């Protein structure tokens, strides 16, 4: 046995005494907090905090969806809505079409389309800042413009990619219109249109995000009545484009005189895409911006989108604030007039964005996961009162989780969550533990009676997963979602909740995917051969190892090498390591029909629309390894009749 030195024994004794001795409460010393090491206290953490005594964990703060008193009123269109929303929303939004004049020679057309556009009057013609989110928007806006001026639109400035789609209408066929915008805007719009209309990090899922966009912009909710939208956040289900490409790209800080108006362009910072252009009129101290919205900077859109970096939005707002504009004309809210008023609004808005980012990061350092953060980050009263921080577009409870996912990923640092049950398996186990179907239904109704809508929804969802055709369950889930929609502040949240409520009741059908139009596919057939690869069904493909070459009538070719469970896209078949086993020759239009499952490969081969080099039966077999698009099945809420038909 080794001898222990006297010094070692003294050190051990000190450690034991230090671990067991407790100072009186009044003399205990508090070590200074160190960023990233201090756990947030139960008083600071509003949900999800783990402590020694669960009774010491406070309940989440009062919530619209968990019993907070909410006064419901009726909007002008008959919609039942939160009174707080309606009392404040017209400070920042036009509920009805209005033509505003924030400065001499400038009109803002507010409430005509999804977003306002503005027009500058010059001796030579009109300069339009933005053109609408659709061809339909452009038509409505042109009609409104003609009530104040007969002059032609001679120049268009694109604030960002979403509001560039009505341009072809505003130009009225004129070919010599100057189209000003970010250097990369054309490629962004092209990519959006190819993926179906909605921006997508992975363009292959563009049809899925486009379908969610249709829900968010009230394609399925009524215009009038209790279940109608409250704010006019509306796009048609079928989006037609009248986009005109930028022919005059501008760089950051570039100066230009456009039809007598001196302008400086700010293109470095954006909000919901990366191709924004703000316009500064230095001689008049007027700023046209895309960064001030009708609600807090939307750092996440519930329809799904590419990540919106809060730092870019915040830095851009600082840059624009420091210009000290006297008139601020927004592409997403009412104009703001008066230097002091503009400064006050911009600073409150900037601070709101900074608060959401910084408190999200603080929560992460304090050990909170994404679901905890949605309850932790909420505005203090002074920020909530800033007009443009009204959460009428989206609610900030959804922004902090998105920051977490982007910066950390999905894992919340609770190791149990590394291996989770599938949701349906969890429900199969929990429902019996809670007493069975009847007990869970009773508990959900009791939660509804207490206006604990979130809890009611979570309870009824377990039953819905187990049997989505149970009419009693469907109707209860629909009513939970409807009541959540009524009390909500965010127009985006309301649209998703109400649309699903109506679908559960059989009053509408929500598409899960909206594919791009045939003309987009036929115009770029090889792009969609690439996208087609993700539709391979590995159960069908089995041991397959075949290379298909697609030869299109425009002279281009591409291929798919099916190797068991994957389909490799081959951009240049002639350079591939393997020669094609099958060649398919067709037009872009024929490929569009096949891609959209408007017909079968067997029928197209038989009709001659597809010419096969190789075995025709094998060619059809290979195409049939890929999922078909079936609109009646590609829905968010399966109609009860559809479920019954497929039992």
C-alpha positions in Angstrom: 0.0 0.0 0.0 1.4 3.4 -1.0 2.0 6.0 1.7 0.0 9.2 1.6 1.9 12.4 2.3 0.8 14.8 4.9 0.1 17.4 2.3 -2.1 15.1 0.3 -4.1 14.2 3.5 -4.6 18.0 4.2 -5.8 18.6 0.6 -8.3 15.7 0.9 -9.5 16.9 4.3 -10.1 20.5 2.9 -12.0 19.1 -0.1 -14.3 17.0 2.2 -14.9 19.9 4.5 -15.6 22.2 1.5 -18.1 19.8 0.1 -20.0 19.2 3.3 -19.9 22.5 5.1 -22.8 24.9 4.4 -22.5 28.6 5.1 -25.4 30.4 6.7 -27.8 31.8 4.0 -27.0 35.4 4.9 -23.2 34.9 4.5 -23.2 32.7 1.4 -21.2 34.2 -1.4 -22.6 34.3 -5.0 -19.9 33.7 -7.6 -20.2 36.0 -10.6 -22.1 34.6 -13.5 -20.1 33.5 -16.5 -21.7 33.7 -20.0 -22.5 30.2 -21.3 -22.1 28.5 -17.9 -24.9 29.9 -15.8 -28.2 28.0 -15.9 -31.2 30.2 -16.2 -33.3 30.2 -13.0 -36.8 28.9 -12.8 -38.1 32.4 -12.6 -36.4 33.2 -15.9 -37.3 30.0 -17.7 -41.0 29.9 -18.6 -41.0 26.3 -19.8 -38.9 23.2 -20.0 -36.6 24.0 -17.1 -35.5 20.9 -15.1 -35.0 21.4 -11.4 -34.8 19.3 -8.2 -38.3 20.1 -7.2 -40.8 20.2 -10.1 -43.2 22.2 -8.0 -40.7 25.1 -8.1 -41.0 25.3 -11.8 -43.4 28.1 -12.7 -46.2 27.7 -15.3 -45.6 29.2 -18.7 -46.6 32.8 -19.0 -50.2 33.6 -19.8 -50.9 32.7 -23.3 -53.6 33.5 -25.8 -53.9 29.8 -26.4 -53.8 28.6 -22.8 -56.6 30.5 -21.0 -55.5 34.1 -21.2 -58.6 36.3 -21.3 -59.2 37.4 -24.9 -61.9 39.7 -26.1 -63.2 38.6 -29.5 -64.8 41.1 -31.8 -66.1 41.1 -35.4 -63.9 42.6 -38.2 -65.5 44.6 -41.1 -65.6 41.4 -43.2 -67.3 39.5 -40.5 -64.2 37.6 -39.3 -64.1 36.8 -35.5 -60.8 38.2 -34.3 -58.8 39.2 -31.3 -59.8 42.8 -30.3 -56.1 43.7 -29.5 -55.3 43.0 -33.2 -58.1 45.0 -34.6 -57.5 48.0 -32.2 -53.9 48.5 -33.5 -53.6 46.9 -36.9 -54.7 49.9 -39.0 -51.7 51.9 -37.7 -49.5 49.8 -40.0 -51.9 48.0 -42.5 -54.6 49.1 -44.9 -57.5 46.8 -44.4 -59.2 48.4 -47.3 -57.6 49.8 -50.5 -56.2 53.3 -49.9 -54.1 55.7 -52.0 -51.7 57.5 -49.8 -49.5 60.5 -50.6 -46.5 60.4 -48.1 -44.7 63.1 -50.1 -45.4 65.4 -53.0 -45.3 63.5 -56.3 -45.3 60.1 -54.6 -48.3 57.8 -54.2 -48.5 54.6 -52.1 -51.1 52.1 -53.2 -51.9 50.3 -49.9 -54.3 47.4 -49.5 -54.7 46.7 -53.2 -52.4 43.6 -53.4 -50.6 41.5 -50.9 -48.1 44.3 -50.3 -48.1 48.0 -51.0 -46.4 49.5 -54.0 -45.4 53.1 -54.5 -45.0 55.3 -57.6 -42.9 58.4 -58.2 -44.3 60.9 -60.6 -41.8 62.5 -63.1 -42.2 64.6 -66.2 -41.3 61.7 -68.4 -43.5 59.1 -66.7 -43.9 57.0 -63.6 -41.3 55.1 -61.6 -42.8 52.1 -59.7 -41.2 50.7 -56.6 -42.4 47.0 -56.7 -45.1 45.5 -58.9 -47.1 43.0 -56.8 -46.7 39.3 -55.8 -48.7 38.0 -58.8 -50.0 39.0 -62.2 -53.4 39.5 -60.6 -51.8 42.0 -58.1 -50.3 43.8 -61.1 -53.7 44.1 -62.7 -55.4 45.5 -59.6 -52.5 48.0 -59.0 -52.5 49.2 -62.6 -56.2 50.0 -62.4 -55.5 51.9 -59.2 -52.6 53.8 -60.7 -54.8 54.9 -63.6 -57.1 56.7 -61.1 -54.3 59.2 -60.3 -52.2 59.3 -63.5 -52.4 58.5 -67.2 -48.6 58.6 -67.6 -46.9 55.4 -68.6 -44.7 53.4 -66.2 -41.2 54.2 -67.6 -39.1 52.5 -64.9 -39.6 49.8 -62.3 -37.4 49.2 -59.2 -37.7 45.7 -57.6 -37.5 46.0 -53.8 -37.1 42.2 -53.7 -37.9 39.0 -55.6 -41.4 38.3 -54.2 -42.9 41.6 -55.4 -41.5 41.4 -59.0 -44.2 39.3 -60.5 -46.7 41.9 -61.7 -44.2 44.0 -63.8 -45.4 42.9 -67.2 -48.9 44.2 -66.5 -47.6 47.6 -65.3 -45.5 48.2 -68.4 -48.6 47.7 -70.7 -46.5 46.1 -73.4 -43.9 48.9 -73.6 -40.5 47.4 -74.4 -38.2 50.3 -73.4 -39.0 50.2 -69.7 -35.9 50.4 -67.3 -36.1 47.5 -64.9 -33.8 48.2 -61.9 -32.9 45.6 -59.3 -30.3 43.5 -57.5 -27.8 41.8 -59.8 -28.9 38.4 -58.6 -32.6 38.9 -58.7 -33.3 37.3 -62.1 -31.7 34.0 -61.0 -33.6 34.0 -57.7 -36.9 34.6 -59.4 -36.1 31.9 -62.0 -35.3 29.4 -59.3 -38.4 30.3 -57.4 -40.6 29.8 -60.4 -38.9 26.5 -61.4 -39.5 25.1 -57.9 -43.2 26.0 -58.0 -43.2 29.6 -56.8 -42.0 29.4 -53.3 -38.3 29.9 -52.3 -36.7 26.6 -51.4 -33.2 25.7 -50.0 -33.7 22.4 -51.8 -35.6 23.2 -55.0 -36.9 19.6 -55.2 -39.3 20.4 -52.4 -40.5 23.6 -54.0 -44.0 22.1 -54.7 -44.4 21.3 -51.0 -43.4 24.8 -49.9 -45.6 26.3 -52.6 -48.6 24.4 -51.2 -47.9 25.7 -47.7 -47.6 29.2 -49.1 -51.1 28.9 -50.7 -52.4 27.9 -47.2 -50.6 30.8 -45.5 -51.9 33.4 -48.0 -55.5 32.3 -47.5 -56.2 30.5 -50.8 -58.6 28.2 -48.9 -60.3 30.6 -46.4 -63.4 32.6 -47.1 -63.4 36.3 -47.8 -66.3 37.0 -45.5 -67.8 35.5 -42.3 -66.5 34.3 -39.0 -63.8 32.1 -40.5 -62.6 34.7 -43.0 -59.1 36.1 -42.9 -58.7 39.3 -40.8 -55.8 40.9 -42.6 -55.8 41.0 -46.5 -52.9 38.6 -46.8 -54.3 36.9 -49.9 -52.8 35.3 -53.0 -54.7 33.2 -55.5 -54.3 29.5 -55.5 -53.1 29.6 -59.1 -50.2 32.1 -59.3 -49.6 33.5 -62.8 -46.4 35.4 -63.4 -45.8 38.6 -65.4 -42.2 38.9 -64.3 -39.8 41.0 -66.4 -36.1 40.4 -65.9 -33.9 43.1 -64.5 -32.2 45.0 -67.4 -30.4 47.6 -65.2 -28.7 45.9 -62.3 -27.4 48.1 -59.5 -24.7 47.6 -57.0 -24.6 48.6 -53.3 -24.3 52.4 -52.8 -24.5 53.0 -56.6 -25.9 56.4 -57.5 -28.1 57.1 -60.6 -30.4 59.7 -61.8 -33.6 58.1 -63.1 -35.8 60.5 -65.1 -34.6 63.5 -63.2 -34.7 61.8 -59.7 -31.4 61.4 -58.0 -31.2 58.0 -56.3 -28.8 55.9 -54.3 -29.3 52.1 -54.2 -28.7 50.0 -51.1 -28.4 46.3 -52.0 -26.1 44.8 -49.3 -28.7 43.8 -46.7 -32.0 42.0 -47.0 -34.8 40.5 -45.0 -36.7 37.5 -46.4 -34.5 37.0 -49.4 -31.0 38.0 -50.4 -31.8 40.3 -53.4 -33.3 43.4 -51.8 -32.9 46.9 -53.0 -33.7 50.0 -50.9 -33.7 53.4 -52.6 -32.5 56.6 -51.0 -33.5 60.0 -52.4 -30.8 62.1 -50.8 -32.1 65.5 -52.0 -35.5 64.8 -50.4 -34.5 62.6 -47.5 -36.9 59.9 -48.6 -36.2 56.2 -48.2 -38.0 53.4 -50.0 -37.3 50.2 -47.9 -38.2 46.6 -47.8 -36.9 46.1 -44.2 -39.7 47.7 -42.2 -42.7 45.4 -42.2 -46.2 45.5 -40.7 -45.0 43.1 -38.0 -41.7 42.3 -36.3 -39.0 41.1 -38.6 -40.2 37.7 -39.7 -37.2 35.6 -38.8 -39.1 32.4 -39.7 -42.1 31.9 -41.9 -44.4 29.0 -40.9 -44.9 28.2 -44.5 -41.3 27.2 -44.6 -38.4 29.1 -46.2 -34.7 29.5 -46.5 -33.1 30.8 -43.3 -33.5 34.5 -42.6 -30.4 35.7 -40.9 -31.4 38.2 -38.2 -28.0 39.8 -38.3 -28.5 40.9 -41.9 -31.9 42.4 -41.2 -30.6 44.2 -38.0 -27.5 45.6 -39.8 -29.6 46.8 -42.7 -32.0 48.6 -40.3 -29.1 50.3 -38.6 -27.8 51.5 -41.9 -31.2 52.9 -42.9 -31.8 54.5 -39.5 -28.5 56.3 -39.7 -29.5 57.9 -43.0 -32.0 59.9 -40.8 -34.8 59.8 -43.4 -37.7 62.3 -43.1 -40.1 60.0 -45.0 -39.9 56.3 -45.0 -41.9 54.4 -47.6 -42.2 50.7 -46.9 -42.9 47.9 -49.3 -44.6 46.0 -46.4 -46.4 48.6 -44.3 -47.9 52.1 -44.2 -45.5 54.9 -44.9 -44.0 56.8 -41.9 -43.7 60.6 -42.2 -41.6 63.0 -40.0 -37.9 62.6 -39.1 -38.5 62.1 -35.4 -41.4 59.6 -36.0 -39.3 57.7 -38.5 -36.4 57.5 -36.1 -38.7 56.3 -33.3 -40.3 53.6 -35.4 -37.0 52.4 -36.9 -35.3 52.2 -33.5 -38.2 50.4 -31.8 -38.3 48.0 -34.8 -34.6 47.4 -34.8 -34.6 46.8 -31.0 -37.4 44.3 -31.4 -35.3 42.3 -33.9 -32.3 42.5 -31.7 -34.3 41.4 -28.7 -35.6 38.2 -30.4 -32.1 37.3 -31.6 -30.2 38.1 -28.4 -32.7 36.5 -26.1 -32.8 33.4 -28.2 -29.1 33.1 -28.0 -29.2 33.8 -24.2 -31.8 31.1 -23.8 -29.5 28.6 -25.7 -26.6 29.5 -23.5 -28.9 28.9 -20.5 -29.7 25.4 -21.6 -33.0 25.9 -23.3 -34.1 23.8 -26.3 -36.2 24.9 -29.2 -39.5 24.1 -27.6 -38.5 25.9 -24.4 -37.5 29.0 -26.4 -40.9 29.5 -27.9 -42.2 30.2 -24.4 -39.1 32.1 -23.2 -38.8 34.8 -25.9 -41.6 37.3 -25.7 -41.6 41.1 -26.0 -41.5 43.3 -23.0 -44.4 45.8 -23.0 -42.4 48.8 -24.4 -41.4 46.8 -27.5 -44.8 45.3 -27.9 -46.3 48.8 -28.1 -44.1 49.8 -31.1 -46.7 50.0 -33.9 -44.7 47.9 -36.4 -43.9 45.3 -33.7 -47.6 44.3 -33.6 -47.5 40.6 -34.2 -50.2 40.8 -36.8 -48.3 39.1 -39.6 -46.4 36.4 -37.6 -46.0 35.7 -33.9 -42.4 35.8 -32.5 -43.0 32.5 -30.6 -42.1 30.7 -33.8 -38.9 32.6 -34.5 -36.6 31.5 -31.6 -36.9 27.8 -32.5 -35.8 28.5 -36.0 -32.7 30.4 -34.7 -32.0 27.3 -32.6 -32.4 24.9 -35.4 -30.1 26.9 -37.7 -27.4 27.5 -35.1 -27.5 24.2 -33.2 -29.6 21.7 -35.2 -32.6 19.7 -34.0 -31.0 18.0 -30.9 -32.0 19.8 -27.7 -29.2 18.4 -25.5 -31.6 16.0 -23.7 -30.1 12.6 -24.6 -33.5 10.9 -24.3 -34.6 12.8 -27.4 -31.8 11.3 -29.5 -33.9 8.2 -30.0 -37.6 9.0 -30.1 -40.7 7.0 -30.9 -42.6 7.7 -34.1 -45.5 10.0 -33.3 -48.1 7.4 -34.0 -46.3 4.8 -31.8 -46.2 7.4 -29.0 -50.0 7.9 -29.3 -50.6 4.2 -29.4 -48.9 3.9 -26.0 -50.1 7.1 -24.4 -53.8 6.9 -25.1 -54.2 3.6 -23.1 -52.2 5.1 -20.3 -54.5 8.1 -20.2 -57.6 5.8 -19.8 -58.4 5.2 -23.4 -60.2 7.0 -26.3 -63.2 8.2 -24.2 -61.1 9.6 -21.4 -58.8 11.5 -23.7 -61.7 12.9 -25.6 -63.3 14.1 -22.3 -60.0 15.6 -21.2 -59.7 17.5 -24.5 -63.2 18.9 -24.1 -62.5 19.9 -20.5 -59.4 21.7 -21.7 -61.5 23.5 -24.3 -63.9 24.6 -21.7 -61.0 26.2 -19.8 -59.8 27.8 -23.1 -56.6 25.7 -22.8 -56.6 25.4 -26.5 -53.0 24.2 -27.0 -53.5 21.4 -24.5 -56.8 20.4 -26.0 -55.1 20.3 -29.4 -52.3 18.1 -28.2 -54.7 15.7 -26.5 -57.1 15.3 -29.5 -54.1 15.0 -31.9 -53.2 11.6 -30.2 -56.7 10.3 -31.1 -56.5 11.8 -34.6 -53.2 10.0 -35.3 -54.7 6.7 -34.4 -57.9 7.2 -36.4 -58.0 10.2 -38.7 -61.5 9.2 -40.0 -63.1 9.3 -36.5 -65.7 12.1 -37.1 -66.0 13.0 -33.5 -62.3 13.5 -33.2 -62.1 15.4 -36.5 -64.8 17.8 -35.5 -63.2 18.4 -32.1 -59.8 19.0 -33.6 -61.4 21.4 -36.1 -63.1 23.4 -33.4 -59.8 23.6 -31.4 -58.1 25.0 -34.4 -60.9 27.4 -35.2 -60.8 28.8 -31.6 -57.0 29.1 -31.8 -57.4 31.0 -35.1 -59.9 33.4 -33.5 -57.7 34.4 -30.6 -54.4 34.5 -32.6 -52.6 37.7 -33.4 -50.6 36.4 -36.4 -52.3 36.3 -39.8 -50.0 33.5 -40.9 -50.9 31.4 -37.9 -54.6 32.1 -38.3 -54.5 31.0 -42.0 -52.9 27.6 -41.2 -55.2 26.9 -38.3 -58.4 28.0 -40.0 -57.5 26.2 -43.3 -57.0 22.9 -41.5 -60.2 23.4 -39.5 -62.2 23.8 -42.7 -60.4 20.8 -44.3 -61.3 18.6 -41.3 -64.9 19.6 -41.7 -64.8 18.7 -45.3 -65.3 22.3 -46.5 -62.1 22.5 -48.5 -59.2 20.3 -49.6 -55.6 21.4 -48.9 -53.1 20.4 -51.4 -49.9 19.0 -49.9 -47.9 19.7 -53.0 -48.5 22.2 -55.9 -46.2 21.2 -58.8 -44.9 23.9 -61.1 -46.9 24.5 -64.3 -46.2 22.4 -67.4 -44.6 25.3 -69.2 -41.9 25.7 -66.5 -41.1 22.0 -66.8 -41.0 21.9 -70.6 -38.8 25.1 -70.7 -36.1 23.4 -68.6 -36.6 19.6 -68.9 -33.2 18.6 -67.7 -33.7 20.5 -64.4 -36.8 18.4 -63.7 -35.0 15.2 -64.6 -32.7 16.1 -61.8 -35.7 16.8 -59.4 -37.3 13.5 -60.5 -34.6 11.5 -58.9 -35.9 12.1 -55.3 -39.1 10.3 -56.2 -37.4 6.9 -56.5 -39.2 4.3 -54.4 -36.5 2.0 -53.0 -39.0 -0.8 -52.3 -39.9 -0.9 -56.0 -36.3 -0.4 -57.3 -34.9 -3.4 -55.4 -31.8 -4.7 -57.1 -32.2 -2.5 -60.2 -29.0 -1.2 -61.9 -30.0 0.6 -65.1 -29.0 3.9 -66.8 -31.8 5.8 -68.6 -30.8 8.6 -71.0 -33.4 11.4 -71.8 -33.0 13.1 -75.2 -35.2 16.2 -75.6 -36.3 17.8 -78.8 -34.4 21.0 -77.9 -31.2 19.1 -78.4 -30.3 18.6 -74.7 -29.8 15.4 -72.9 -29.5 14.1 -69.3 -29.9 10.9 -67.5 -30.7 8.9 -64.4 -28.6 6.0 -63.3 -30.8 3.9 -61.0 -28.6 1.9 -58.7 -30.9 0.0 -56.3 -32.2 2.6 -53.8 -30.9 5.8 -55.4 -31.2 7.5 -58.8 -28.1 9.4 -59.7 -28.7 12.5 -61.9 -26.3 12.5 -64.9 -26.0 16.0 -66.4 -23.8 14.8 -69.3 -24.6 11.2 -70.3 -21.8 11.0 -72.8 -19.3 11.4 -70.0 -20.9 8.9 -67.6 -19.0 5.9 -66.6 -21.7 3.6 -68.1 -23.5 3.7 -71.4 -27.3 4.0 -71.3 -29.3 0.8 -71.1 -32.4 2.8 -72.3 -32.8 6.0 -74.3 -36.0 8.0 -74.2 -36.6 10.7 -76.9 -39.4 13.2 -76.3 -40.3 16.9 -76.3 -40.2 19.0 -73.3 -44.0 19.1 -73.3 -44.2 15.3 -73.2 -41.7 15.2 -70.3 -43.9 17.7 -68.4 -46.9 15.3 -68.9 -44.9 12.4 -67.6 -43.4 14.4 -64.7 -46.9 15.5 -63.6 -48.3 12.0 -64.0 -50.9 13.2 -66.4 -50.5 10.0 -68.3 -48.6 6.7 -68.0 -45.3 5.9 -69.6 -47.0 2.9 -71.3 -49.5 5.2 -72.9 -46.9 7.7 -74.1 -44.7 5.0 -75.6 -47.7 3.5 -77.4 -48.8 6.9 -78.8 -45.3 7.7 -80.0 -44.9 10.7 -77.7 -41.9 8.8 -76.2 -39.6 7.0 -78.6 -37.6 4.2 -77.0 -34.2 2.9 -77.9 -34.1 -0.4 -76.1 -36.8 -2.5 -74.4 -40.0 -0.5 -74.3 -41.5 -2.6 -71.5 -38.3 -2.2 -69.4 -38.4 1.6 -70.1 -41.9 1.9 -68.7 -40.9 -0.3 -65.8 -38.0 2.0 -64.9 -40.2 5.1 -65.0 -42.7 3.4 -62.8 -40.1 3.0 -60.1 -40.7 6.7 -59.3 -43.6 8.1 -57.3 -46.6 9.3 -59.3 -48.2 12.6 -58.5 -51.8 11.9 -57.5 -53.6 15.1 -56.5 -56.4 13.3 -54.7 -54.0 11.7 -52.4 -51.4 14.5 -52.0 -53.5 16.4 -49.4 -52.7 17.7 -45.9 -56.0 16.5 -44.3 -57.3 13.3 -45.9 -61.1 13.7 -46.5 -63.0 11.1 -44.6 -64.4 9.6 -47.8 -60.9 9.1 -49.1 -59.8 7.3 -46.0 -62.9 5.0 -46.2 -62.2 4.2 -49.8 -58.7 3.1 -49.0 -59.5 1.0 -46.0 
